[in-house]
Amino acid sequence: MSFFNSIGRSMKGAPRGGPNDHPPRRAGTPSSGPASPVSGTSKPLFLCSPFVEAALVKGNFKPIVMLPKYVEVNEWVASNIFDFYQNINMFYGVIAECCTQESCPAMSAGPQLNYTWINQDRKSVQLPAPTYIDFVMTWCQNLFDDETVFPTKAGRDFPPTFPSTIKHVYRQLLRVFAHIYYAHYHQILHLRSEPHFNSLFAHFLAFGREYELLDIKDVKGAPNAPVAIGPLWERWKEMGTLEG
């Protein structure tokens, strides 16, 4: 979409230092299980005016996520998820120097929420946010590069497991969004990029809702461990940016 190009223009020349500059050793796979509770509470800036209204695209996002005529649905979903991956990777690259093991010792996404990783022993472990995100981005890139998962050549079909795979990718990208909103939104504001980031995330949510990739509990979390972006989802629905 047009705001993807605008993101690139606004961040041209910004320091990279992103998650794929130094790919980590694979230490397991992303966890889809429950997160660990932590303590603390605060009012997030992204829910405050004028930041919650900041956007490059005004109005409802549903029209721009609809399947174009003559386009196969798996192709549409795959290409859009790859675009989301590239753009969230770009944003993370810009703020990566502020996401360190010291500043973000856990993959936090709320006052009482830390995401965990499943290691090679199939145990759920806590990881610093930059390590977790490095693992997610490398895992996603490996999937995108795998022709058996994301076919790019004519005559090759998507595998039967594609729907479950792409939903897992979506969930992990949602966690990266959630961490940036919770822990680094002030850096997004410092860059004056909140309209770009909000538009990207609203597009991401609308797309996930349209193609049944988004599980609402992943946005809202559990009663004892809510996701900080849950109220943002509700606010944008009230504003008409997203549909319920």
N, C-alpha and C positions, 0 to 999 in steps of 0.2 A: 504494500500500500504506500501512499504518498508519504505518510509520516515515517516509514522505515528509511526512506531516502533522506528525510529531514534529520533523523537521528544521526546518520553518517556525517552530514554536513556540520551539525552543531558540535560533533565530537572530533572532528578532524584535527589531528595534531595532538590529541590528548595522550597522556602516558598510557601505555598498554598494560604490561605486567599481568596479563590475563591468565586464566586457569590452564590454558593449553600451551603456554610458553615453555613449561617444564612438566611434561606429562608424568604423573606419578606411577609408581608400580601398582599394579592392580592388587587391591587388598580385599576384594570381596565384591558384593553387589549392593545396589541401593536397597534400603529397607523400606517396605511398605507398611510396616507394623506401627504400633503405638509409639509415641514419643515420651521422653522422660520429663516429669514435672520439675520446674525450678520455682524460685520465688521472686517477687518484685512486681511493681505495677507503675504505670505512667500513662499519660494521655498522648497518643501518637500525633505527630505533626501532620501526617497524611490525611487525618480525619478533620483537620482544622481548615477553615476558610482563610485564604482563597485557594489553598493547595488542593483540597479535595475536588474543586471544580476545574482545576487546571487541565487542559487537554488541547491537542491539536485538531482532534476530530470532535465536532459538536453533534449532539443527537445520539440516537440509538445505533449500536454497532451491529445489530442483526443483519442489515442489508449487505454489509461488506463481508460477511462470513458465509453467505448463502452459496450453495454449489452452483458454479456457472454451467450454462447449457453445454452439453456435449463433453463435459469433463468427468472422468471416472472418479468416484468418491475417494478411493484409496490414494489415487494420485494427488487429489486436492488436499487431503489430510496430510499426506507425507510432505508435500512441498511447503505447506503452511507451518507444520511443526518444525521443519528444518529452518525456515525463516525465523520463527520464534527463538529457536536455539541460537542462531547466529546473533540475533539482536540482544538477547539477554546476556550472551557471552561478551558482547561488546560493552554493554553497560557494566558488567562485573569487572571487565578488564580496566575500565576507567577508575573504579573505586577499590580495586584489589589491594592497593598499597595501604588502604585503611582497614582492610579485613585481614588481620593477622592472628596468629595463635594466641597472642597476648590480649588483643582487643576482643576477639571472638573465640574463646576457648571451647565453645560448643556451637552446634548448628541451631541457633536459637531462632524462633519465629513467633515468640510471644513471651509474656512475663513468666508463664509456667510451662513453657514448651521448648524442648530440645529434640530435634530429629536424631535418630540413631542409624547406624550402618551395620549391615550384616557382613561379618568378616568371613574368611575362608573356612573357619570352623563352624559356620552357621550360627554364630553368637552375635547378639546385638551389642554394639559398642558405641561409646561416645567418641566423636572426632571433632577437632577444631573446625570451625566453619570453612576456612580456606582449603583444608584437606578434603573435607566432604565435597565441596563444590568442585575441586579438581577431579575427584573421582567420578562425580556425576558427569561432568563435561567430557572427560575421556571416555567414559562408558557410552555416552550418547554418540560421540564421534565415531567410535568403533562400530556401533550399530549402523550409522549412516553410511559408513564405508563398506558395509557388508552387502554385497549384491543379492544374497539370499534373503535378506531382511528388507532392504530398500532397493529393489531392482530399478535400474536406470536404462537398461537396454530393451529395445523393442522385442516383443515376443515373450518377455518374462513376466510372470504373474506374481502378485504379492502372496506371501505364504498364508496359510490358514491361521497362523498365530499372530498375524500382523495387528489385528484389533487389540489383543491383550498387550502386545509389545508397545504399541504406540500409546496406550493408556498409561503404561508404566513410565514411559518417557515423559509424558505430559505431567504426571504426578511429581516427578523429580524436578522438572523445570518450575513447577508451581512452588516447590520448596525453596528454590533459589530466589524466586520473586519474593516469597514470604520473608526470607532472611534479609534481603536488601531493604524491603520496606520497614521491617522491624528495627534493624541494626544500623542501616546506612542511609536512611531517607534524608537526613540532614546533609549528607554529602551530595545527594542528588539535587537538593535545593541550592547548595553552594555552587553547583555547576549550572544552575538555572535550567535544569533539564526535566523538571517535574511534569511539564505538559507532554514531553516525549515519552517519559517513563509511564505516566498514567495512561496515555493512549495505547501504548504497547500492551500494558497489563489488561486494560479493559478489552482490547481486541482478543487477547489470549483467553480471557474468561468467557467472552461471548462465543469464541470458536469452540472451546471445550464444552460449553453448554449445548451448542448446536449439534455436535457430533458425539455426544455422550461420552466424552473423555473426562469430564469434570465430575468428581464426586463431591457433593456439597459438604460432606463431613471433612474433606481435606481442606476446604476453605474456612470452615467454622471451628473445627477441632472438637474436642470433648469438653464437657462441662468443667472438668477439673484442669484442663489444659487447652484453653481456647487459642486459636490462631489469631494473631493481631490484625490480620487483613480481613477477618470475618466481617467486622462492622463496615469496612470499606465496600465490600460486596453489597451489603444491605443499603448503604448510602447511595451507591451508584444505581441500584434498582429504584430507589425513591426518586432519583433525579431523571430517570428514564434512559440512562446510558446503557443499562443492561436490562434484560428481561428475566423474570423469575423462573 
